[in-house]
Amino acid sequence: MSTPNFPIDFNAIRIALVREMERVTKTTVIMAEQQTQDVPRPCKPYFSYKTLNPADKSGDDSHEWIGDTHNVGGQRRMTISFNCYGNSKEEAYNYMSLWQQSLELWTVQENLRKAGIAVWLIGSVADLTELMNTGYEGRSQMDVSFGIAFNLSESMTTIEKVEAEATIKTGDQTITEEIVIPEEE
């Protein structure tokens, strides 16, 4: 069985976001939920991210017919939680603030747009520094909502022939009729 043509390419979105974060912050970026949990954490400072809402529907989708193809498209909201881990709370906060402000830059928005991502709502930076073992780990957090495009198409084929059979019962009599509608010439 082949893989269907999915309406959203989450892998392309992930690659574009990570590429921009690493380009702007000059740090390592990892997914918060790794495939394997036994992977050591990178050296600080580094970012992690977790997709909270992958594709919330926003408004009505559009429907368009082009020949025999039916296209459906619309907007989806993707909310991502970003975390930055630093050697101090100030370092973590400064890196997250850099990412926060960079999301306003034209070049960052343009690079994300090329991957079908629009920056919608940039959240506030929170200080989540906490005691880890014998020392404090600097950590900051921010949620961002992005707009992503949802597109799906289906090709409609022409029905060559329709066959139907109808049975009517009236009292003691049963009438069965076979109906064939040929294709138009």
N, C-alpha and C positions, 0 to 999 in steps of 0.2 A: 504494500500500500504506500502510495507516495504522500509526501508532506503537502498539506493544503497551502494555498497562497494566503498567508496571514495579512490582515489589514494594517498592522503596526509592526514595524521592524525594531523590536526592543534592543537587539544587539547593536544596530547602527546608532541608536539613541545613546546607549551606554558608552560606546566608543567615542562619540562626539563630546559627551560631557567630560569623560575622563581626560581626553586629549586637551580640552580647554583648561580644565583645572590644573593639570600638570604643567601646561604651558605658562599659565598666569602665576601660579604659586611656586613653581619649581620644586614641588614635593611629590612624594609617592601617593597614589590614590588607590584604595582597595575597596572591594565590596564588603559591606558589614556582615553579610551572610555568605561566607566562602563555601565552596564545594566541599572542602575538607577543613576541619577545625584544627588540625595539628600543624598548620602552617605558622611559623613564627611571625610576630608582628614586625613591621619595618622599623627602621630607626626614626626617631622623632626629629622634626615634625612630620606628620603625615595626615592624610585625610581618609575617612571612610564615608560611604554613603549607603543608604537603604531606601528603596522605593516603597513609600507608604501606600500610595494609591496609584496603580499603574496606568489606569485609563478611565477616569470618571467621565461619564457622558455629560456634555454641556450643551443644552439646547437641542433643536431638531436637526436631523441630518438632511442633506439635500439629496434629491433623486434626479437623475438625468438619463435620458435615453439617447444613445448615439448609434444609429442603425439598429442592429440586433443586440447591442450591449447595454446593460443596465448598470449604471454607476451610482454608488452610494458613498457619500463623503460627509465628514463632519469634524468637529473639534472634540478633543478629549483633554482633560486636565490630569497631568501627572504630578504628584507631590513627592518630593525627595527630601529626606532628612540627611543633612551633611554634618559630620563630626570632624573636628580637628584635634589631634593629640599633640601636645607640645611639651617641652622641658619645663615650662612654667605656664601659669594661667595667662600671663601677658603674651607670651609667644603664641599660644593656641588662639587667644582672642585676636591678636594682630593678623594672623594668617586667615582666620575666618572672615575678619573685616575686609581683608584684601579681596577674598573671593566674593564677598557681598558687594563691594563697590565695583569689582570687575564685571559683574553681571549687568551693570549699567553701560559699560563701554560698547561703542558701536562695533568694534572689531570682534568682540566676544559674541555679541548678539548676531552679527552677520555669519560668523562661523557656525553657530548653533542653528541658525535659520537654514543653512545649506543642508543640514541633516534633518530638517523638518521640525525643529524645536523653537518655540517662541518663549521668551521669558515673560511670565505673567505677573507673579507676585513674589517679591523678595522679602523674606521674613527678617526679624530682628536676630542679632547674635546674642546667644545666652552663654553664660559662664557655668559650665558643669564640672569644674575642677573638684576632685574628690580624693580622699585618702586611699592609697593603694599600697598594701603591705606596710612599709615603714615610712613612706613619703607621699607627697601629693603629686598627682598626675594632672598636668594642665589639660583641660578639655573645653572646647567650645562647640556650640551646636546652632544650626540654623535650618529652617524648613523653607523650601522654594517650590512654588507652583509653576509648572511649564505647560504651555499649550502644545499639543502634538496633533498631527493630521491623521485622520482615520479615513482610509479609502478602500473600497471593495468593489469589484466588478464581477458580473456574471454574463456570460454569453447565452442568449436565448436562441434556441434553434426552432425552425419552422416545423410544425407538425405535418407529417406527410399524409397520414390517413387517420381518421377517427372511427373506431368501431364501438358501437353501443348495442346493448340488447335490453329490451324492455319487456316486462311481463305484466299484463293487466288481468286481474281476476274480477269477473262480474258474475256474481251468483254461481251458477254451475259451469260457466264458460271461462276458459283461460286462453288469452291471446298472447302469443310470443312473436315479437318482431325484431329482426336484426337490421340495424341501420348502419350504413357505411357512407361516410362523407369523403369523397375523393379530394385530392389536392387540386387547387385551382390551376388552371392552365393559362 
